[in-house]
Amino acid sequence: MNIDTFIKQIEDEFDDLKPGVLKPDSIFREVFEWNSINALILIAMVKTEYDVTISADDLIKSKTVNDIYSRVASRIEK
């Protein structure tokens, strides 16, 4: 897993997110409409793609795409 792949998967998951807009330092709540449905979609995508559970609290504590990526990467079984 790398940050570019992670971003691509997020872009694929959200239809209203144009490819190439999201960067590691993007504040994800400002890049596209952020609401509880989108939070659930992101949580489900992470669970499906990486078999990692992140919580709403993890998202609240994360500001950038890289913050979320780091949380996911740290929980992947090595």
Helices and strands as residue ranges (DSSP letters): H 3-13, H 28-31, H 36-50, H 56-61, H 65-75
